[in-house]
Amino acid sequence: MKKTPLLNIALSQLIASLGHGDMVVIGDAGLPVPPGVPLIDLALTAGVPGFVQTVEVVLSEMQVERHIVAQEMALRSPALAAALDAMNLPQRAGVSHEEFKQICCGARAIVRTGEHTPYANVILVAGVVF
């Protein structure tokens, strides 16, 4: 059995397969999934699992070079933006929510949480460990 916190098979396989620059989206329950982008659906019910909890577990295994959020997050969900800031993720880029959804088209996968907070979405761009 794995020793790290991440137990979800599909998510663990995704992270193990990432190359430098690949993108993984962690989104709220309402984020649309573009056609052709694989979905890893973790949502069980409203709020479960939560966005912050999911990001923290993914970060336990994924090397992140930078991250992208919708600029609207800071205005509409400041507590969520503060929680992301507290994770000390490298190099944040803010884009409009519409641009965020377009960038999602190039993601390796979208991870759907049960989060019901507006703009609870982040794109994690894979880095390298060397």
Secondary structure, 3 states (H helix, E strand, C coil): CCCCCCCCHHHHHHHHHCCCCCEEEEECCCCCCCCCCCEEECCCECCECCHHHHHHHHHCCCCEEEEEEECHHHHHCHHHHHHHHHCCCCCEEEECHHHHHHHHHHCCEEEECCCCCCCCCEEEEECCCC
